[in-house]
Amino acid sequence: MDTQLTTTTPTPLQAYDNTFVPTLFTGAGDNASYRFIEYFTARIRNPNTRQAYFRAVNRFSQWCALRNLELAKLNPVVIAGYIEALGEELGVTSVKQHLSAIRMLFDYLVTGHIVPFNPAQAVQAPRYSATEGKTPILSAPETRQLLDAIDITNVWGLRNRALIGVLVFSCARVSAVVGMKLEDYFAEGKEWKLRLHEKRGKLHVVPAHHQVIAYLDAYIAAAGLQGAPKKPLFRGFTRGRVLTAEAMSRHAAVQMVKRYARQTGLPESICCHTFRGTGITIALENGSTLEEAQRLANHSDIRTTMLYDRRDKTVKRGVVERIVI
C-alpha cells in the first residue's frame, strides 16, 4: 500500500484564499499578505523548499504573535533573539535553514516596499562545520541483502526493486527518481541512460547500471508501461494493489524503504537518501575518484561530495611508520 503525505503547507492555488497566511503578515495589511502569497507561489518553484520554508516562516510568525510583535516593529535584535531561542530546540543546520527562509522572505518584502529594510540581513547564522554527513549508509553486502529480500513475484515488488536500484546505482535524489517518466529511461546508441530532473531545474543524465537495466525492464514489462512515454515511470498502487496512473510519492518511497529495513533487520534510520551516500561511498571504495563521484552525484561543489564519502579515514600505522628519521 502506498500512502500519501498530508501537510498544512499551502499549494499555490490554496494560498490565494489567505487561509494559510500567518497572522504576522495578515496583520500588516492586504499588500503584505499578497506579497507573502506571491513569494510562496511564484518565487519558490520547488515544492519541498516551499514546504520547508513555509514551516519555518509560520513558526516565526507564531513566536512573534506570542510576544505581540508586529511586522513593522521587527529589527535585527528581535530576529537574533528568535534565532538564539531556536538554537535551544533545533540543530545547527535546521536553524540555518530557518534563518535563510526568514531572510529570503524579507528580501522579497523589501523589494515589494512592504518593509523598509530586511531585519534578518545583519543576523549571523550559527557556524557549522562538518567533514562527514549524518545520513546513515549501508555497506555493499547490506545493500545486496535488502535488494534480495524484496519479493519480486508481484508487480509492486518489481517496482520497489527497480526504484531502490536506481537510487543506489545512480546516486540520485528520491524526488528526481519518483518524478521520472517512462521516456526518462532511454537508449542512446547501444547504451541505456537515465534522465533525472534534479532540484533547481538541473537536468542530469547518467548511464544505467546493468543491474538497473534488468530491474527496470522486468518492472516495465510486468506493469505493462510500454507505449506511455509521458506517463510516470514509478507508479503508485491502491490499497487493493491496483496500479494507478499517478506517480509514487516521496513519502511512499520512504515508507517502503523502512518496511524492507525492518524485514531484513537493517537500521530503521535508513531512508531513500541512504542510497545516495551508499552509492558514492562504494564507487569510491572501488577506485572512483572524488571528481568522478561529484559528477555522478551532480554536486556543484566537491566539498558536498566529500560529506558522502564514508570510507575509513583513520590513520593507519603504516602511514606513521613511513616517517623515517
N, C-alpha and C positions, 0 to 999 in steps of 0.2 A: 504494500500500500504506500502510495506517495502522498505526503501531506504538505500543504502549502503554509508558509509562514504568514501570520497576520500581525500587523503592526498598526500603530496610530499615526504613522507618518503619512502626510497627505500625498496623493497623486497630483499631478499638475491641474487636472480639472477639479478635483475636490477642493483644492486650496482656494479657488475663486470665491467660495461662499463665506470666507473669513472665519469659518468654524475652527480652523486649525491655526489661526494666527495667535501667538501668545499675547497675553494682556499687556506686556511691556510695549508692544507695538500698536495694538488696538487703542491703547490709552493715549497714544501720541497723535491720533487722528487718521483720517482716511488715506492721506498721502503716504504716511508711514506704513500703514497696513498694505497698501497696494505695492509699495516698493519691496516690502518683505515677500509678498506673494511672487512678485516679478523675479526676485533673486532666486527663489527656490524652484520656480517653474521654467524660467527662460535661461537663467545663468548657469545652473548646475544640471548637466545632462545625465551624468552617471547616477542611476537610482541608488546605488549603495552609498555613494558620497552624500547624496541628498538625504538619505535616511540617517546617516551618522551625524551630519551637520545639523539637521533639524532637531535631533535629540539633544545635541549639545546646546543649541540656542534656546530650546524650550526649557532646559534645566536652568540655564542662566536667568531666563525670564521669571521662573518660579522663585529663584533666590532673591531677585530684585523685588518681587511682589511682597515677599515676607518682610522686607525692610522698607516698604513704601517708597522705593526708588523709581523715579520716572526717567524716561529715555533722555530727556533734555538735561538731566542732572548727573548723568554718568560722566566720570572722569577717570584718568589713569589710576588714581588711588583706589577707586571703587573696584575697577577691573582687577588690579593687583591683589586686593583683598579677597576677591572671589577665587582667583587662581590659587592663592595661598590656601584657602579653605578646601578647594577641590583636591589639592595635593594630599590632604589628610585622608581622603576617601578613595582616590584613584591612583593608578600607576603613572609614571612619568610620561609614557607615550600617550596615554589617554588624555592627560592634562594638556599636553602639547596639541593634540587634535582639537580639544575643546577651545583652546585659545585661538587656534587657527580659524575655526568656524566663526567665532565671535569677531575676530579681526577682519576677515573677508566680508562678512555681512556689513560691518560698519563702513568699510571702504565703499561698498555699494550704496549705503545710505548717504555718505558724504557726497558722492557724485550725483546723487538724486536730490541734493540740497535739503535733506531731511534733518541732518545734524551738521554743525559747522566743522567738526573735526572728528577723527577716529580716536576714541578714548583708549582703545586697546593697542594702538600702534606702538606706544612707548613701553608697554609692559613686556618684560623679559620672560621668555619661556624657560621652564626648568631645563637644566642641562641633562643630556642623556648621551651616554657613550656605550656602545656595545660592539664586541668583536664577533659575537655569535648570536643568532636568533634564538627565540624561545619556543618556536613551533616544534613539537616532537616529531622525530622522523623514525623511519623503520630501516632495518638492515635489509640487504638483498634477500636472505633466507626468509625473513619475516614477511616481506612483500610477496614473495612466491607462495608462502603459506596462506596468506589472505586470498590471493587470486585463485589458488587451487581449492579453497574452501567454498567457493561460490558454486551453487547448484545451477548448472547450465543446461538442464533438461527442459527448461522453460524459457520463454522469450525475455521475461524481466531479468532472469539470471544472466542471460547473454548480454542484455543491455548493461547491466551493472558491471560485468567483467570488462566490457568494451570501454565504459566510461572511466573506470579506475585505470585501465591500461593506457588510455590517452593521457590522463592526469600524470601518471608516473613516467611514461616513456617520452612525453613531450614537455614535461615540467611546466604545464600550463596552469593558469588560474581557473578555478572551477566556474566562475562566471563566463569565461570565454568558451569553456567546453560545453556547458549546458546551453549556451547561445548558438552553438554550431548548427548549420543547416546541412542537409544531405550533400549539397554542392560544395561544401567546405571540406569534404573528403574526396579528393580528385586525383586523377592520373595526369602526370606531366611527362610525356615520353614514356619510358618504361618504369618511372618512379611514381609511387603514390605519396601524396602530400596532405597535410592538414593545414587549413587556413583558420587562424584564430583571430577573432576580433577582440583585442585587448582594451584595457581602460584608456581613456583619453583618445579614443578613436584610432589607436595604433593597430595596424594590420601586421600580423606575424605569420609567416609560412614556414613550416618545419617538415622535414621528411618523416613519413610514417614508419615507425619501427616495424620490423617484420612480424612481431607478435601482435602489434596493434592492427596490422592489416588482417591477420587471421581473425582476431576478435571482432573487428568491425564487419568484415564480410559475413561472418556467421550470424551476427545480430541483425544486419540489414536483410539478409535472406529470410531469416525466421520471422521477422516483423513485417516483411513484405513492403519495405520502404522504397523499393526501386520505382523510378518514374516520377518521383516527387522532389525534385532538386531544391525547391524553395521552402520545403517544409522542414520543421525541426528534426535534427538527427536523433537526439536523445529525447524520446517522448515520455510523457507521464503515463501512469496506469490508474484506472479507477479502483475503488475498493474491491470490485469484483474481478480484478486483474485483467481488465479490458484495456487495450492500448488506445490512447487518446491521440488527438491531433495537436495537442498542446505540448510545449517544451517542458521538460522536467525542471523543477525549481532548484535553486541552490540549496534551500533548506532540506528538500527531499534527498538531495545528493549527500548532504552531511549526515542525515539520519541513517541513510543506507550504509555509509561507511562505518558508522558507530555500531550498527547492528552486526556487521561482519566482524568488527573488532571484538565484540562481546563473545560471538560464537567461536572465535579462534583463540580466545584468551589473550589477545593483544591489549595494550593500554587503551582505555576508553577515551583518553585525552587526545587521541589522534583524530585528525579531521582531513578534509579534502586538501588543505594546504600542506599537510604532512607529505603528500606525494611529490610536491614541487621540491621540497628540501631533500626528499629521499632520492629523486632522480638526479638532482645536481650533485649530491654527495657521491652516489655510486658512479656517476660519469667521471668525477674527479679521481676517485679511487682506482678506476680502470684506465687512467692515463690521459684523460682530457685536461686541457689547460683551463685556467680561470677565464681567459678570454673566450674560449670556445663555450664554456658553461654560461658566460654572460650573454653570448649571442643566442644560445638555446633558450635561456630564460627570458630573453628580451628585456634585460635590465639596461637602463641608460647609464648607470654608474656601477662600475665593477665592485665598489665597496658594498653595494647591496648584495651582489652575488656572494661575496665573502661571508656574509651573515648566514648563508645557507650551507656553507662548507663545514661539515661536521666531522671531517677526518680527525684522527688522533693528532693533537697538537702538543702533546707532552714532549719535553726534551729527553731524548734518548741518551743512554750512557755513551754510545758510540760517538755521538757528536762531541760530548765533553772530552773524550779521550783523544780526539783529533787535535786538541790543543797541546802540542808538543813543545816544551821549553827546555 
